[in-house]
């Protein structure tokens, strides 16, 4: 019965008791022949214990619940969600305890779910072949997976150790890569004498308000070997195709020339020999292009005066300069950048663009020099854009009697740009045409 009474009902009963009992006590005292003063004192003497008893009885469930909630909050603070409250007391408090039980159940399920995800993530991190090291404030190692322990610590635990002290005895190339803050590809000779190629990537971020750095070391030897084999296969296919396209006509023309000479029809021999010379010259130019690509030297950067550079370039290819050249001189290898721009200008003309629409644009942007070659040809499809910078990939068809494409013009420009620590990008232009941009860092 006590649990069925709501807090509001209890309060109303207490007020009713306080309002009804004193007059009844005073009336009874008056009938006993006492005056108003003793009657009032008698009423107070009766009411105070009664109200105290009622308050203690009716507020007891609320006090118990308050203490239980206090204990539950402390348990939650310690990540203990196992405490359940027993529904007791008025209906309002019983509803509150049921809601608390549902909250505890939800928190337990959520914690279990997070624990399972954390276990899964830890399993993935520990068993991945990529060496992973997370360092916290002061350079202390917070996480090091199994691959990192094998590579950096001979299998021993690295958590809590100073990162600088851990990498100190490592081979120089590996130590320099891990000590730096840049992504890089490098080769290193390990303790067992094997040579491995690694890719190092690193990122800085804040975790729980503290600076942390994540380092990843991935073995690339197998991937690079597969890529190298694939590249060689592609080279062999291209060379075989081009050699067959040239040697077959040469063989046929040589046979025709011998037959003409045997029959005494020497008047056609100069034409046959000229065709043989053209095919041989094409084959020589083709092989020379591959040789230049394979033997690209390291760039020799220097300050480049724009008027002289553009004047030399204009003698080799037809183009129009959009705007004024930068006031500051450029900082690059003039011979290599000239070759790269000449390839791009040649491609722009071969795209079918109007010669007046072949444009060279120069600008300094954020510490970089940007050189753009623009045309109004047909542009490229998305599939071609994705492969145009690959060596040996050509968008030009090899027609009979023509040289076709070697697939090295854009690839050579990319090689030159990357040798300058720069990059190259291709994009179709609004209204038709292609934009090829080379970005070079300046000193």
C-alpha positions as CSV (number, residue, x, y, z in Angstrom):
1,X,0.0,0.0,0.0
2,X,2.9,2.3,0.8
3,X,4.4,1.8,-2.6
4,X,1.2,2.7,-4.4
5,X,1.0,6.2,-3.0
6,X,2.6,8.8,-5.2
7,X,4.7,11.7,-3.9
8,X,1.8,14.1,-4.6
9,X,-0.7,11.9,-2.6
10,X,1.7,11.7,0.3
11,X,2.2,15.5,0.3
12,X,-1.6,16.1,0.3
13,X,-2.1,13.6,3.1
14,X,0.6,15.3,5.2
15,X,-1.1,18.7,4.6
16,X,-4.5,17.3,5.4
17,X,-3.1,15.8,8.6
18,X,-1.5,19.1,9.6
19,X,-4.8,20.9,8.9
20,X,-7.2,18.5,10.5
21,X,-5.5,17.0,13.6
22,X,-4.6,20.2,15.5
23,X,-8.3,21.5,15.5
24,X,-9.4,18.1,16.7
25,X,-6.8,18.0,19.5
26,X,-7.7,21.6,20.5
27,X,-11.4,20.8,20.5
28,X,-10.9,17.7,22.7
29,X,-8.7,19.7,25.1
30,X,-11.4,22.4,25.4
31,X,-14.0,19.8,26.2
32,X,-11.7,18.6,29.0
33,X,-12.1,22.0,30.5
34,X,-8.6,23.4,29.6
35,X,-7.9,26.9,28.2
36,X,-6.7,27.8,24.7
37,X,-3.0,28.0,25.7
38,X,-2.7,24.4,27.1
39,X,-4.9,23.3,24.2
40,X,-2.5,24.7,21.6
41,X,0.5,23.2,23.4
42,X,-1.3,19.8,23.5
43,X,-2.0,20.0,19.7
44,X,1.6,20.8,19.0
45,X,2.8,18.0,21.2
46,X,0.6,15.6,19.3
47,X,1.3,16.9,15.8
48,X,5.1,17.1,15.8
49,X,5.8,13.4,16.5
50,X,3.1,12.4,14.1
51,X,4.4,14.6,11.3
52,X,8.0,13.5,12.0
53,X,6.9,9.9,11.8
54,X,5.0,10.4,8.6
55,X,7.9,12.3,7.0
56,X,10.4,9.7,8.0
57,X,8.2,6.9,6.7
58,X,7.1,8.5,3.4
59,X,10.5,10.1,2.6
60,X,12.5,6.9,3.4
61,X,12.2,5.5,-0.2
62,X,13.4,8.9,-1.7
63,X,16.4,8.9,0.6
64,X,17.3,5.3,-0.3
65,X,17.0,6.1,-3.9
66,X,19.1,9.2,-3.6
67,X,21.9,7.2,-1.9
68,X,21.6,4.5,-4.5
69,X,21.8,7.0,-7.4
70,X,24.9,8.6,-5.8
71,X,26.5,5.1,-5.7
72,X,25.5,4.5,-9.3
73,X,27.0,7.8,-10.5
74,X,30.2,6.9,-8.8
75,X,30.2,3.5,-10.4
76,X,29.6,5.0,-13.8
77,X,32.5,7.4,-13.3
78,X,34.7,4.3,-12.8
79,X,33.2,2.7,-15.9
80,X,31.3,0.1,-13.9
81,X,27.8,-0.2,-15.4
82,X,26.7,-3.3,-13.5
83,X,24.8,-1.6,-10.7
84,X,21.0,-2.0,-10.8
85,X,18.5,-0.3,-8.6
86,X,15.5,-2.2,-7.2
87,X,12.1,-0.5,-8.0
88,X,10.8,0.7,-4.6
89,X,8.7,3.5,-3.1
90,X,6.2,5.8,-4.9
91,X,5.3,5.3,-8.5
92,X,7.5,8.2,-9.7
93,X,10.6,6.7,-8.0
94,X,9.7,3.3,-9.4
95,X,9.6,4.7,-12.9
96,X,12.9,6.5,-12.3
97,X,14.6,3.2,-11.2
98,X,13.2,1.4,-14.2
99,X,14.7,4.1,-16.5
100,X,18.0,3.8,-14.6
101,X,18.0,0.1,-15.2
102,X,17.4,0.6,-18.9
103,X,20.2,3.2,-19.0
104,X,22.6,0.8,-17.3
105,X,21.7,-2.0,-19.8
106,X,22.2,0.3,-22.7
107,X,25.6,1.5,-21.4
108,X,26.7,-2.1,-20.7
109,X,25.7,-3.2,-24.3
110,X,27.5,-0.1,-25.7
111,X,30.6,-0.8,-23.7
112,X,30.6,-4.5,-24.8
113,X,30.2,-3.4,-28.4
114,X,33.1,-0.9,-28.0
115,X,35.2,-3.6,-26.4
116,X,34.5,-6.0,-29.2
117,X,35.4,-3.3,-31.8
118,X,38.5,-2.4,-29.9
119,X,39.5,-6.1,-29.8
120,X,38.9,-6.4,-33.5
121,X,40.9,-3.2,-34.2
122,X,43.8,-4.3,-32.0
123,X,43.8,-7.7,-33.7
124,X,44.0,-6.0,-37.1
125,X,46.7,-3.6,-36.0
126,X,48.8,-6.3,-34.4
127,X,48.6,-8.7,-37.3
128,X,49.0,-6.3,-40.2
129,X,52.3,-6.7,-42.1
130,X,52.7,-2.9,-42.0
131,X,54.9,-1.8,-39.1
132,X,52.9,0.7,-37.0
133,X,54.4,3.0,-34.3
134,X,52.4,5.6,-32.4
135,X,54.4,8.0,-30.3
136,X,53.0,10.4,-27.7
137,X,54.2,13.4,-25.8
138,X,58.0,13.4,-25.2
139,X,58.6,10.9,-28.0
140,X,57.4,7.9,-25.9
141,X,56.0,4.9,-27.8
142,X,52.4,4.4,-27.0
143,X,51.6,1.6,-29.5
144,X,53.9,-0.7,-31.5
145,X,52.4,-3.7,-33.4
146,X,54.1,-7.0,-33.9
147,X,55.6,-6.0,-37.3
148,X,57.2,-2.9,-35.7
149,X,58.5,-5.0,-32.7
150,X,60.1,-7.4,-35.1
151,X,61.6,-4.7,-37.3
152,X,62.7,-2.2,-34.7
153,X,63.1,-4.2,-31.5
154,X,64.0,-7.8,-32.3
155,X,60.5,-8.8,-31.1
156,X,60.6,-7.2,-27.7
157,X,57.9,-4.8,-26.4
158,X,58.5,-1.2,-27.3
159,X,55.6,0.4,-25.4
160,X,56.9,3.1,-23.0
161,X,60.4,3.3,-24.6
162,X,61.9,6.5,-26.0
163,X,61.5,6.4,-29.8
164,X,64.8,8.1,-30.5
165,X,66.7,5.5,-28.4
166,X,64.9,2.7,-30.2
167,X,65.8,3.8,-33.7
168,X,69.4,4.9,-32.8
169,X,71.0,1.4,-33.5
170,X,69.1,0.9,-36.8
171,X,70.7,1.2,-40.3
172,X,71.2,4.8,-41.4
173,X,68.6,4.9,-44.1
174,X,65.9,3.4,-41.9
175,X,66.9,5.7,-39.0
176,X,66.8,8.8,-41.1
177,X,63.4,8.0,-42.6
178,X,61.9,7.3,-39.1
179,X,63.5,10.4,-37.7
180,X,62.0,12.6,-40.5
181,X,58.5,14.0,-40.8
182,X,58.1,13.3,-44.6
183,X,56.7,10.4,-46.6
184,X,59.5,8.7,-48.6
185,X,60.5,5.5,-50.4
186,X,63.9,4.1,-49.5
187,X,66.0,0.9,-49.6
188,X,67.9,-0.5,-46.6
189,X,70.1,-3.5,-46.0
190,X,68.8,-5.4,-43.0
191,X,70.9,-7.3,-40.4
192,X,70.4,-10.7,-42.2
193,X,72.0,-9.1,-45.3
194,X,68.8,-8.9,-47.3
195,X,67.9,-5.6,-49.1
196,X,64.4,-4.3,-48.6
197,X,62.5,-1.3,-50.0
198,X,60.2,0.4,-47.6
199,X,57.7,3.2,-47.8
200,X,57.5,5.4,-44.8
201,X,54.5,7.6,-44.1
202,X,53.8,9.7,-41.0
203,X,51.0,11.9,-39.7
204,X,50.8,14.2,-36.7
205,X,47.5,14.6,-34.8
206,X,46.1,15.3,-31.3
207,X,44.8,12.5,-29.2
208,X,43.0,13.4,-25.9
209,X,44.5,16.9,-26.2
210,X,48.1,15.6,-26.5
211,X,50.3,15.7,-29.6
212,X,50.9,12.3,-31.1
213,X,52.6,11.0,-34.3
214,X,51.7,7.9,-36.3
215,X,54.4,6.2,-38.4
216,X,53.8,3.4,-40.9
217,X,56.5,1.3,-42.6
218,X,55.4,-0.8,-45.5
219,X,57.6,-3.3,-47.2
220,X,57.5,-2.5,-50.9
221,X,60.1,-5.0,-52.4
222,X,57.5,-7.5,-53.6
223,X,55.1,-4.9,-55.0
224,X,58.0,-3.0,-56.7
225,X,59.2,-6.3,-58.2
226,X,55.8,-7.1,-59.6
227,X,55.5,-3.5,-60.9
228,X,59.0,-3.8,-62.4
229,X,58.1,-7.1,-64.1
230,X,54.9,-5.6,-65.5
231,X,56.8,-2.6,-66.8
232,X,59.4,-4.8,-68.5
233,X,56.6,-6.8,-70.1
234,X,55.0,-3.6,-71.3
235,X,58.4,-2.4,-72.7
236,X,58.9,-5.6,-74.5
237,X,55.5,-5.5,-76.0
238,X,56.0,-1.9,-77.2
239,X,59.5,-2.6,-78.6
240,X,58.4,-5.8,-80.2
241,X,55.4,-4.1,-81.8
242,X,57.5,-1.1,-83.1
243,X,60.4,-3.3,-84.3
244,X,58.0,-5.5,-86.2
245,X,56.2,-2.5,-87.7
246,X,59.6,-1.2,-89.0
247,X,61.5,-4.4,-89.8
248,X,58.7,-6.1,-91.7
249,X,58.4,-3.2,-94.3
250,X,62.2,-2.9,-94.4
251,X,62.5,-6.7,-95.2
252,X,59.8,-6.4,-97.8
253,X,61.3,-3.3,-99.4
254,X,64.8,-5.0,-99.4
255,X,63.3,-8.0,-101.2
256,X,61.6,-5.8,-103.7
257,X,64.8,-3.8,-104.3
258,X,66.8,-7.0,-104.9
259,X,64.1,-8.3,-107.3
260,X,64.1,-5.0,-109.2
261,X,67.9,-5.1,-109.4
262,X,67.8,-8.7,-110.7
263,X,65.4,-7.7,-113.4
264,X,67.3,-4.6,-114.3
265,X,64.6,-2.1,-113.3
266,X,67.0,0.2,-111.6
267,X,64.9,3.3,-112.1
268,X,62.7,2.4,-109.1
269,X,65.6,1.5,-106.8
270,X,66.0,5.1,-105.4
271,X,62.4,5.1,-104.3
272,X,62.7,1.7,-102.6
273,X,66.0,2.7,-100.9
274,X,64.4,6.0,-99.7
275,X,61.5,4.1,-98.1
276,X,64.0,1.9,-96.4
277,X,65.9,4.9,-95.1
278,X,62.7,6.5,-93.8
279,X,61.7,3.4,-91.8
280,X,65.3,3.1,-90.5
281,X,65.3,6.7,-89.4
282,X,61.9,6.3,-87.6
283,X,63.3,3.2,-85.8
284,X,66.4,5.2,-84.8
285,X,64.3,8.1,-83.5
286,X,62.1,5.7,-81.6
287,X,65.0,3.9,-79.8
288,X,66.7,7.3,-79.1
289,X,63.6,8.5,-77.3
290,X,63.6,5.5,-75.0
291,X,67.4,6.0,-74.4
292,X,66.8,9.6,-73.4
293,X,64.1,8.6,-71.0
294,X,66.3,6.0,-69.4
295,X,69.3,8.2,-69.1
296,X,67.7,11.4,-67.7
297,X,70.4,13.0,-65.5
298,X,69.7,14.8,-62.2
299,X,68.6,18.3,-62.8
300,X,71.1,21.2,-62.4
301,X,69.0,24.0,-61.1
302,X,69.9,27.6,-61.7
303,X,68.4,31.1,-62.0
304,X,66.7,31.3,-65.4
305,X,66.0,34.6,-67.1
306,X,62.6,34.5,-68.7
307,X,63.1,36.5,-71.9
308,X,66.1,34.4,-73.0
309,X,64.5,31.1,-72.0
310,X,61.2,31.9,-73.9
311,X,63.2,33.1,-77.0
312,X,65.1,29.8,-77.2
313,X,61.9,27.9,-76.7
314,X,60.2,29.8,-79.5
315,X,62.8,28.7,-82.0
316,X,61.9,25.1,-81.3
317,X,58.1,25.2,-81.2
318,X,55.3,27.6,-82.1
319,X,53.2,28.9,-79.1
320,X,51.7,32.1,-77.7
321,X,52.5,33.4,-74.2
322,X,49.4,34.3,-72.2
323,X,50.2,37.4,-70.1
324,X,53.5,38.6,-68.9
325,X,56.2,36.3,-67.6
326,X,56.9,36.4,-63.8
327,X,59.2,39.2,-62.7
328,X,61.3,36.9,-60.6
329,X,63.6,34.5,-62.5
330,X,62.8,30.8,-62.5
331,X,64.8,28.2,-60.5
332,X,65.1,25.0,-62.5
333,X,67.3,23.1,-65.0
334,X,66.6,25.1,-68.2
335,X,67.6,22.3,-70.6
336,X,65.3,19.7,-69.0
337,X,62.3,22.1,-68.5
338,X,62.8,23.2,-72.1
339,X,62.6,19.6,-73.3
340,X,59.5,19.0,-71.1
341,X,57.7,22.1,-72.5
342,X,58.7,21.3,-76.0
343,X,57.1,17.8,-75.7
344,X,53.9,19.4,-74.4
345,X,53.8,22.0,-77.1
346,X,54.4,19.3,-79.7
347,X,51.5,17.3,-78.3
348,X,49.3,20.4,-78.3
349,X,49.9,20.9,-82.0
350,X,49.4,17.2,-82.8
351,X,46.1,17.3,-81.0
352,X,44.6,19.1,-84.0
353,X,44.4,22.4,-82.2
354,X,44.6,25.6,-84.1
355,X,48.3,26.9,-83.8
356,X,47.0,30.2,-82.4
357,X,45.3,28.3,-79.6
358,X,48.5,26.7,-78.3
359,X,49.3,28.8,-75.3
360,X,52.0,28.9,-72.6
361,X,51.0,30.4,-69.3
362,X,53.6,31.2,-66.5
363,X,52.8,32.2,-62.9
364,X,54.2,32.1,-59.4
365,X,51.7,30.6,-56.9
366,X,52.4,30.0,-53.2
367,X,56.1,29.5,-53.5
368,X,55.7,27.4,-56.7
369,X,56.3,28.1,-60.4
370,X,53.4,26.9,-62.5
371,X,53.9,26.4,-66.2
372,X,50.8,25.5,-68.2
373,X,50.4,24.4,-71.8
374,X,46.9,24.8,-73.2
375,X,45.3,23.8,-76.5
376,X,41.9,23.5,-78.1
377,X,42.0,20.0,-79.3
378,X,39.5,17.2,-78.5
379,X,40.9,16.7,-75.0
380,X,41.0,13.3,-73.4
381,X,38.5,10.8,-72.0
382,X,38.6,9.9,-68.3
383,X,40.2,6.5,-69.1
384,X,43.0,8.2,-71.2
385,X,43.6,10.9,-68.5
386,X,44.2,8.2,-65.9
387,X,46.9,6.5,-68.0
388,X,48.4,9.3,-70.1
389,X,51.3,9.9,-67.8
390,X,52.4,6.3,-67.8
391,X,55.5,5.4,-69.8
392,X,54.9,3.6,-73.1
393,X,51.2,4.7,-73.2
394,X,50.4,6.6,-76.4
395,X,47.1,8.0,-77.6
396,X,48.5,8.5,-81.1
397,X,47.7,5.8,-83.7
398,X,50.6,4.4,-85.7
399,X,49.4,4.7,-89.3
400,X,51.3,3.2,-92.2
401,X,54.0,5.6,-93.3
402,X,53.8,7.7,-90.0
403,X,55.8,7.6,-86.9
404,X,52.9,7.2,-84.5
405,X,53.6,7.8,-80.8
406,X,56.3,6.4,-78.5
407,X,54.3,7.0,-75.3
408,X,57.2,8.9,-73.8
409,X,56.3,12.6,-74.3
410,X,54.1,13.1,-71.3
411,X,56.1,10.4,-69.3
412,X,59.3,12.3,-69.9
413,X,57.7,15.6,-68.8
414,X,56.5,13.8,-65.6
415,X,59.9,12.4,-65.0
416,X,61.5,15.9,-65.3
417,X,58.9,17.5,-63.1
418,X,59.3,14.9,-60.3
419,X,63.1,15.1,-60.6
420,X,62.7,18.8,-59.7
421,X,60.5,17.7,-56.7
422,X,57.5,19.0,-58.6
423,X,54.4,17.5,-60.2
424,X,52.4,17.4,-63.4
425,X,48.7,17.4,-63.8
426,X,46.3,17.0,-66.8
427,X,42.8,18.3,-67.1
428,X,40.2,18.9,-69.8
429,X,39.3,22.6,-70.4
430,X,35.9,24.1,-70.5
431,X,35.0,24.6,-74.1
432,X,37.3,21.8,-75.3
433,X,41.0,21.2,-75.2
434,X,43.6,20.1,-72.7
435,X,45.5,21.8,-69.9
436,X,48.9,20.3,-68.8
437,X,50.3,22.1,-65.7
438,X,53.8,21.6,-64.3
439,X,54.4,22.9,-60.8
440,X,57.9,23.4,-59.6
441,X,59.0,24.5,-56.1
442,X,61.2,27.6,-56.1
443,X,64.0,28.4,-53.6
